[in-house]
């Protein structure tokens, strides 16, 4: 276990450690921050993990900005230090996280093979100024259907989170390894998206 000799500065989006060519922290480093309850915010401990980004077959980049789901990347060399938004290159049932983008505004794509922070656990960090320079995770997450409170969700395709079921309209969870997180409240409307405050990520990365 690595003991940090410094902490992320200028929030998790700081340019000295986020989206950089050389890792500023040991890969797999996890840091948790407390998020207080507020309007549109779910209270709890928000956990971030430091990993390398691999865009996979998404060339040019088409997903990977803030609010896009990513999952552990698998290749033939046993390289398990990267997260990818490319569903076809993700490890089936592997641990997942949420991208916070490659810049300070959340709208910039991370650079391929660069190191950066991802949120891997807890309620979506959309209101804690200590953790993020701006509320880059605020807003709607794209889903493949309307999802309601207590539904389990999974990474179903590039940039999309979906309901985790055995098929059809059944509300029975599929393999637990496929679970990405769960809903803490009903969606605001019937459209295919969910508000940030409704999503809670289950941290499945080894501590």
Buried (B, 14 or more C-beta within 10 A) or exposed (E): EEEEEEEBEEBBBBEEBBBBEEBBBEBBBBBBBEBEEEEEBBBBEBBBBBBBBBBBEBEEBBBBBBBBBBBBBBEEEEEBBBBBBBBEBBBEBBBBBBBBBBBBEBEBBBBBEBBBBBBBBBBBBBBBEEBBBBBBBBBBBBBBBBBEEEBBBBBBBBBBBBBBBEEEEEEEBBEEEBBBBBBBBBBEEEEBBBBBBBBBBBBBBEE
